[in-house]
Amino acid sequence: MLQAARLYILYYKLGPVLPLERLYEPLFCGNGMGKMSFPHSKDDAGISISEKNEFYSELTGIYWAWQNASQDITGFCHYRRYFTCRPEPWYHKLKYFVTHPFKVQAGPNPLIYVKNASKYTDWILSQKEAELILEENDVILPRARVFRYSLKTHYHKYHSPTDLVLIEQILSERYPEYVSTWHSVLNGNLLYANNMFVLKSALYQEFMAWWFDILFRFESMVDLESYTGYQRRILGFLGERLLTLWVIHNGLKIKELQLLYFKEFKFTDTP
């Protein structure tokens, strides 16, 4: 029997669990690598790629949810990043303007940085809000990041250009109708970051099958052990670019929401 909705809170280390409605389920990613215990769901049970977490990052949790649970609405957030429908307070906007006077992105900031989690817990997206949004939209995404230069230039600056060549090769072989849009996305400067989204079941199933088919194919074509340090999260980085490609290519009606970022959670290790 399908549950109405589930938004998974993805953890990679022990951290605070907020008192949220039943919509939210904490999920530890990478537990299969022998990481510390977690008193909630873990992504190393059932059908799992948990042991690949260092390469797939939060995608091991997303894969676990796809393979081991079913609901009408499925979404993902992070233990310190949550969707919100609330408008950003004016004093946050002022502070950001002062500290980022030359920001390239117009409009609301993608992230609302807050220190006091208890003060803002009730700002987090509720099930009722998610359902109402998805009555008129196809997908809920974080407010897009807008770079000063193209996604291709940005990727080449921080990662290996070969990665993008291999993704295009995979698209050409398996999903050729996406290649033209892939070029447009790479030449543009918009990215839906963090691998966070909320989708209804039909689109969710379609996206998961497409997404992981490409990612698994990429994995089979490279030596993951050749990626070192920060670059070992390679499939998580590519996941963001492919998510952006998929929603744009399919012309989905997108509802962008700002994210609450709880700064106090970044350096905590308490359950």
LINGI-V500987 format. One record per helix or strand of 2 or more residues. SS is the DSSP state (a for helix, b for strand). FROM is the first residue (numbers start at 1). LEN is the number of residues. If there is no record, write none. Layout:
# LINGI-V500987
[[SS & FROM & LEN] [SS & FROM & LEN]]
This chain:
# LINGI-V500987
[[b & 3 & 9] [b & 24 & 5] [a & 31 & 3] [b & 41 & 2] [a & 50 & 7] [a & 59 & 10] [b & 71 & 8] [b & 81 & 4] [a & 90 & 10] [b & 111 & 4] [a & 117 & 7] [a & 127 & 10] [b & 139 & 4] [b & 145 & 2] [a & 151 & 8] [a & 161 & 14] [a & 176 & 12] [b & 190 & 2] [b & 197 & 4] [a & 201 & 21] [a & 224 & 3] [a & 229 & 21] [b & 254 & 9] [a & 263 & 3]]
